[in-house]
């Protein structure tokens, strides 16, 4: 646990932070000077992903509502696209990687903005066969996911890019990296609202509205 955080803010770091770190570093392969697109940058994973991509030396573009623009810019996003008015694939091109947090049309649109051979990592798409194998899934599950993800993988191949679904893996060493960045002032958690334990249903209702900026925390 980072020494500079209390328990409430620290609770928002592990799952979202590991997801963002591993997607950008291990799947997308972000390097110094890269241009990286992150959809839905004002959410719980997005707020950390923007900061981590900047820490890795990338220039970040993201989508956000007008109410989230100031937040994502404060975290390091250089290009912010109002998803209510514009499609990012009409404005961006030649990106070195993408991290999809919203799925649907946003996911397939990332293929349009990538350089050939680049990768989109997604936590909102359909698991692909390599992911199934990494999870140790059996033949039946792997075959089912191969069929389910066939369309999205085919779309990626047509554009000459790679698609990978992202499952976070537990890692104490990665948590230490995140904690170090927090204590160095290079990574900050963004907490939108804190609900008491008795109001878990209300917390989920709030989440499902899709307007949270950062993490929603339940306090024990």
Secondary structure, DSSP 8 states (H G I E B T S, - for coil): --TTS-HHHHHTTHHHHHHHHHIIIIII---TT-EEEESSTTBHHHHHHHHHHHHTT-EEEEEE-HHHHHHHHHTT-SEEEETTT--GGGT--SEEEEEESS-THHHHHHHHHEEEEEEEEESSS---HHHHHHTT--HHHHHHHHHHTHHHHHHHHHTT-EEEE------HHHHHHHHHHHHTTS----EEEEEEGGGHHHHHHHHHTT--SBEEEEE-
